[in-house]
Amino acid sequence: MDDVYRQHAQTVFKYLMVLTHEADLAEELTQETFYQAVRNIDRFDESCKITTWLCAIAKNQYLAYVKKHARVQYESDVDLMSGEASIIGNAVSAEQEVLQQVGQIELLKKLHAFPEPGREVLYLRMFGNLSFREIGEVMGKTENWARVTFFRARTNLKRQLEMDET
């Protein structure tokens, strides 16, 4: 299990950061995720990748936390994520160029109102810095699905931003 933790803890943490927007909470839930994985390792039937299984546990841990702590009612993703831009990293990608060109707050407002699954894919890619393969694993889909969903969501988001400028 130590090897599994070393290989997948960062992916689980990034996924939880996208959900929680709080590093401390994401770290706590990551630890709880691996605790639950150890307790329930006998239930892992290898019908999916271990990353998918771990992220499903992580999502369940997050949902349990939200249910238990009703005070976790965020006013908006914008307020929380505006301070989390450091997650993006230093490499400049097409997504990050969009973040730099458009005011980050405006972009986050648009993302907040964006429909699923595009919103989660955009968050995972732009703020979680996950690869399309990792996004596919997290979402229980294929890498190609993640690419197509991201491309369509990004195109729609770009279109909305251009409409607002005119």
Beta strands, then each sheet from edge to edge (+ up, - down):
end
